[in-house]
Amino acid sequence: MSNEPCQYGGIDSVAHCGGRASGKPCSDVIYDKEKMESVKFLLNNIKEKMEETDRKSPLYESLVHQTKSLNNFINSLIQTNE
């Protein structure tokens, strides 16, 4: 974890923390396996929000990036447990 403020807002959006479209998480990210169910719940909420959001909107693009980041979290922990 970094002691410096995050230029992307940190907790405001998980998109940059978890890798966004690049697929590479922030070098300061820490994944807590105890949060897996919360992450899955959040991922479901985002997917539901995507269904009712205009695909050409900035909000939809943000939700896509957040989905990718949350999937990176899940996949990272799955690989760690193998």
C-alpha positions as CSV (number, residue, x, y, z in Angstrom):
1,M,0.0,0.0,0.0
2,S,1.1,3.5,-0.7
3,N,1.1,6.3,1.8
4,E,0.7,8.8,-1.0
5,P,-2.8,10.0,-2.2
6,C,-4.0,8.1,-5.3
7,Q,-4.2,10.2,-8.4
8,Y,-7.3,8.3,-9.4
9,G,-9.2,8.7,-6.2
10,G,-8.5,5.3,-4.7
11,I,-11.6,3.9,-3.2
12,D,-13.9,6.1,-5.3
13,S,-13.5,3.7,-8.2
14,V,-11.9,0.2,-8.4
15,A,-11.2,0.6,-12.1
16,H,-7.6,1.8,-11.8
17,C,-6.7,-0.2,-8.7
18,G,-7.6,-3.5,-10.3
19,G,-6.1,-3.0,-13.7
20,R,-8.8,-1.3,-15.7
21,A,-8.4,-2.3,-19.4
22,S,-4.7,-2.8,-19.2
23,G,-5.1,-5.9,-17.1
24,K,-2.3,-4.9,-14.7
25,P,-3.3,-3.9,-11.2
26,C,-1.7,-1.0,-9.5
27,S,1.6,-1.8,-7.9
28,D,0.2,-0.7,-4.5
29,V,-3.0,-2.8,-4.7
30,I,-3.6,-5.4,-1.9
31,Y,-6.2,-8.1,-2.4
32,D,-8.0,-9.4,0.7
33,K,-9.4,-12.9,0.1
34,E,-11.8,-12.3,3.0
35,K,-13.5,-9.8,0.7
36,M,-14.3,-12.2,-2.1
37,E,-18.0,-12.4,-1.4
38,S,-18.3,-8.6,-1.2
39,V,-16.5,-8.3,-4.5
40,K,-18.8,-10.8,-6.2
41,F,-21.8,-8.9,-4.8
42,L,-20.4,-5.6,-6.1
43,L,-19.7,-7.2,-9.5
44,N,-23.3,-8.4,-9.7
45,N,-24.6,-4.9,-8.8
46,I,-22.4,-3.3,-11.5
47,K,-23.6,-5.9,-14.1
48,E,-27.2,-5.0,-13.2
49,K,-26.4,-1.3,-13.6
50,M,-24.8,-1.9,-17.0
51,E,-28.1,-3.5,-18.2
52,E,-29.9,-0.2,-17.6
53,T,-27.2,2.2,-18.8
54,D,-26.7,3.6,-22.3
55,R,-23.8,1.7,-23.9
56,K,-22.5,4.9,-25.4
57,S,-22.3,6.8,-22.1
58,P,-19.2,7.6,-20.0
59,L,-20.9,5.8,-17.1
60,Y,-21.1,2.6,-19.1
61,E,-17.5,2.8,-20.0
62,S,-16.6,3.3,-16.3
63,L,-18.7,0.3,-15.4
64,V,-16.9,-1.9,-18.0
65,H,-13.5,-0.9,-16.5
66,Q,-14.7,-1.6,-13.0
67,T,-16.0,-5.0,-14.1
68,K,-12.6,-5.9,-15.6
69,S,-10.9,-4.8,-12.4
70,L,-13.2,-6.8,-10.2
71,N,-12.6,-9.9,-12.4
72,N,-8.9,-9.3,-12.1
73,F,-9.3,-9.4,-8.3
74,I,-11.3,-12.7,-8.5
75,N,-9.0,-14.3,-11.0
76,S,-5.9,-13.3,-9.0
77,L,-7.2,-15.0,-5.9
78,I,-8.3,-18.1,-7.8
79,Q,-4.8,-18.4,-9.3
80,T,-3.2,-18.0,-5.9
81,N,-5.3,-20.8,-4.4
82,E,-4.4,-23.3,-7.2
